[in-house]
Amino acid sequence: MINLEIPKKAQTLVNQAYQAAAEVFRPISRKYDRAEHSYPAELDMLAALLDGLNSSGEGGAGAAGVRCREDNTKGNRNGGNLSTVLGAIEMCWGDVALLLSMPRQGLGNAAIASVANDEQLQRFAGVWAAMAITEPGCGSDSAAITATATLDGDEYVLNGEKIFVTAGQRADAVVVWATLDKSKGRAAIKSFVVEKGTPGFEVVRLEHKLGIRASDTAVLRFENCRVPKENLLGTPEIDTSKGFAGVMQTFDNTRPLVAAMAIGVARAALEETGRLLAEAGVTVDYDRPANTQHAAAAAFLQLEADYEAAYLLTLESAWMADNRKPNSLQASMAKAKAGRSVVDITLRCVELAGTLGYTEELLLEKWSRDAKILDIFEGTQQIQQLIVARRLLGKTSAELK
Ligand SMILES: Cc1cc2nc3c(=O)[nH]c(=O)nc-3n(C[C@H](O)[C@H](O)[C@H](O)COP(=O)(O)OP(=O)(O)OC[C@H]3O[C@@H](n4cnc5c(N)ncnc54)[C@H](O)[C@@H]3O)c2cc1C
């Protein structure tokens, strides 16, 4: 039996995340949209509070709570993934770029939580980690990674360039995807934790962007950068029978998280638009067919239906991760639906609000700019659809490209 209510034990976290979003994020949202690349110092205090929530074992509102627990084999559990997703929805209702700027809540933290061993988890506890996969010649096709990692004594030597790394300048460390042996294909791609200040690791520049301007997006260069061999996450074995499995596991946890971010932004836009419609005297009636209502009300109902579908898919994919059920299909479905919906919803809300929607007086125009990235990073719309198609048709990545 599927229970669609939010579990009681997650309610406190949801309330706290909502409060933080309303009282910390929203008031500074526009300020840091304008002050691109300046660090929102207001986040330090909040980050400390979140650390407390994460260490309480309840899961957090950022990425750090994402880990399958060992005891998740029995019964139905609403664990770290679900809590993290619910928290992220609230925080991104406040401001998605500020959540992406929260210390110690990077996508690299989700990678560490997903694939690190217990010793690494302890060693990297409290580290803020960005995630560096994309390269100048490799985005969607992560199997084409050219950054290399060569074992030399007790260290790996990293060489290569990474682009569009979220929190790449501010984070304490970066989880870098590199290949141990290009000739062995996907199975040889591993992830390595590289800490700031390691010789040979350089932040080259920051990007100016359409949206999520409060979040720093960096180009990174690694030149003969040596890291201890214990910084390889997961196993160093190149198991060609398992292919990409190791590093790709990260996406099963991070895609629901990005879908949750999209849901938070979409809800913000819907709430604001609902308020504006009410002020304009447009009533949205849930008991009458949409085609008998005001055109704006009918449009609003359609947007809410998309929102609801994305929300439910996201909760399902997170719940499956908590219950150790393979969730790659659902994670991609959730990401595809939520990514597309947030772009549609925020743009349509700008339109429904008329000229006011286009001005900086409200946050609607900002949300429509912030939305697009949620349909791009951690796998674009097209890539999610490709993954869904492969899973449903039982095709391999070589058979369906
Ligand atoms: C603001 C921002 C932040 C980012 N943060 C990070 C980060 O923290 N870490 C990181 O590693 N990367 C990050 N990225 C990079 C992001 O993950 C990539 O942009 C994304 O994976 C797409 O890769 P690409 O830009 O090279 O596009 P390409 O792969 O070149 O794709 C271009 C277009 O072609 C489509 N396409 C590609 N292949 C197919 C196919 N087989 N079938 C159909 N359509 C296809 C894509 O969907 C896309 O629309 C970020 C990007 C941005 C803009």
The ligand as an SDF file (V2000), in Angstrom:
LIG
                    3D

 53 58  0  0  0  0  0  0  0  0999 V2000
   25.3100   26.3100  -14.1910 C   0  0  0  0  0  0  0  0  0  0  0  0
   25.8730   24.9690  -14.4610 C   0  0  0  0  0  0  0  0  0  0  0  0
   26.3680   24.2160  -13.4080 C   0  0  0  0  0  0  0  0  0  0  0  0
   26.9360   22.9600  -13.6400 C   0  0  0  0  0  0  0  0  0  0  0  0
   27.4620   22.2530  -12.5800 N   0  0  0  0  0  0  0  0  0  0  0  0
   28.1540   21.1180  -12.8380 C   0  0  0  0  0  0  0  0  0  0  0  0
   28.8660   20.4450  -11.7890 C   0  0  0  0  0  0  0  0  0  0  0  0
   28.8170   20.8250  -10.6100 O   0  0  0  0  0  0  0  0  0  0  0  0
   29.6300   19.3700  -12.1230 N   0  0  0  0  0  0  0  0  0  0  0  0
   29.7200   18.9150  -13.3990 C   0  0  0  0  0  0  0  0  0  0  0  0
   30.4540   17.9470  -13.6280 O   0  0  0  0  0  0  0  0  0  0  0  0
   29.0360   19.5050  -14.4170 N   0  0  0  0  0  0  0  0  0  0  0  0
   28.2660   20.5900  -14.1590 C   0  0  0  0  0  0  0  0  0  0  0  0
   27.6070   21.2240  -15.1830 N   0  0  0  0  0  0  0  0  0  0  0  0
   27.6950   20.6880  -16.5250 C   0  0  0  0  0  0  0  0  0  0  0  0
   26.4310   19.9520  -16.9340 C   0  0  0  0  0  0  0  0  0  0  0  0
   26.3000   18.7630  -16.1990 O   0  0  0  0  0  0  0  0  0  0  0  0
   26.5200   19.7300  -18.4470 C   0  0  0  0  0  0  0  0  0  0  0  0
   26.3290   20.9930  -19.0660 O   0  0  0  0  0  0  0  0  0  0  0  0
   25.4960   18.7390  -18.9440 C   0  0  0  0  0  0  0  0  0  0  0  0
   25.8300   17.4470  -18.5030 O   0  0  0  0  0  0  0  0  0  0  0  0
   25.4080   18.7160  -20.4740 C   0  0  0  0  0  0  0  0  0  0  0  0
   26.6470   18.5710  -21.0450 O   0  0  0  0  0  0  0  0  0  0  0  0
   27.1450   19.5810  -22.1890 P   0  0  0  0  0  0  0  0  0  0  0  0
   26.8950   20.9660  -21.7040 O   0  0  0  0  0  0  0  0  0  0  0  0
   28.5240   19.2110  -22.5870 O   0  0  0  0  0  0  0  0  0  0  0  0
   26.1470   19.3450  -23.3840 O   0  0  0  0  0  0  0  0  0  0  0  0
   26.2320   18.2080  -24.5320 P   0  0  0  0  0  0  0  0  0  0  0  0
   26.4490   16.8800  -23.9270 O   0  0  0  0  0  0  0  0  0  0  0  0
   27.1780   18.6740  -25.5680 O   0  0  0  0  0  0  0  0  0  0  0  0
   24.7560   18.2690  -25.0830 O   0  0  0  0  0  0  0  0  0  0  0  0
   24.2670   19.3650  -25.8440 C   0  0  0  0  0  0  0  0  0  0  0  0
   22.7950   19.0870  -26.1410 C   0  0  0  0  0  0  0  0  0  0  0  0
   22.6620   17.8470  -26.8720 O   0  0  0  0  0  0  0  0  0  0  0  0
   21.8040   16.9370  -26.1810 C   0  0  0  0  0  0  0  0  0  0  0  0
   22.3010   15.5640  -26.3230 N   0  0  0  0  0  0  0  0  0  0  0  0
   23.5260   15.0970  -26.0270 C   0  0  0  0  0  0  0  0  0  0  0  0
   23.6010   13.7680  -26.2560 N   0  0  0  0  0  0  0  0  0  0  0  0
   22.3960   13.3910  -26.7110 C   0  0  0  0  0  0  0  0  0  0  0  0
   21.8300   12.1400  -27.1270 C   0  0  0  0  0  0  0  0  0  0  0  0
   22.5420   11.0120  -27.1200 N   0  0  0  0  0  0  0  0  0  0  0  0
   20.5300   12.1310  -27.5310 N   0  0  0  0  0  0  0  0  0  0  0  0
   19.7800   13.2730  -27.5660 C   0  0  0  0  0  0  0  0  0  0  0  0
   20.2560   14.4740  -27.1780 N   0  0  0  0  0  0  0  0  0  0  0  0
   21.5450   14.5320  -26.7570 C   0  0  0  0  0  0  0  0  0  0  0  0
   21.8600   17.3830  -24.7150 C   0  0  0  0  0  0  0  0  0  0  0  0
   20.6950   16.9870  -24.0260 O   0  0  0  0  0  0  0  0  0  0  0  0
   21.9660   18.9060  -24.8670 C   0  0  0  0  0  0  0  0  0  0  0  0
   20.6960   19.4550  -25.0530 O   0  0  0  0  0  0  0  0  0  0  0  0
   26.9800   22.4500  -14.9560 C   0  0  0  0  0  0  0  0  0  0  0  0
   26.4630   23.1980  -16.0140 C   0  0  0  0  0  0  0  0  0  0  0  0
   25.9230   24.4310  -15.7870 C   0  0  0  0  0  0  0  0  0  0  0  0
   25.3780   25.2220  -16.9570 C   0  0  0  0  0  0  0  0  0  0  0  0
  1  2  1  0
  2  3  1  0
  2 52  2  0
  3  4  2  0
  4  5  1  0
  4 50  1  0
  5  6  2  0
  6  7  1  0
  6 13  1  0
  7  8  2  0
  7  9  1  0
  9 10  1  0
 10 11  2  0
 10 12  1  0
 12 13  2  0
 13 14  1  0
 14 15  1  0
 14 50  1  0
 15 16  1  0
 16 17  1  0
 16 18  1  0
 18 19  1  0
 18 20  1  0
 20 21  1  0
 20 22  1  0
 22 23  1  0
 23 24  1  0
 24 25  2  0
 24 26  1  0
 24 27  1  0
 27 28  1  0
 28 29  2  0
 28 30  1  0
 28 31  1  0
 31 32  1  0
 32 33  1  0
 33 34  1  0
 33 48  1  0
 34 35  1  0
 35 36  1  0
 35 46  1  0
 36 37  1  0
 36 45  1  0
 37 38  2  0
 38 39  1  0
 39 40  1  0
 39 45  2  0
 40 41  1  0
 40 42  2  0
 42 43  1  0
 43 44  2  0
 44 45  1  0
 46 47  1  0
 46 48  1  0
 48 49  1  0
 50 51  2  0
 51 52  1  0
 52 53  1  0
M  END
$$$$
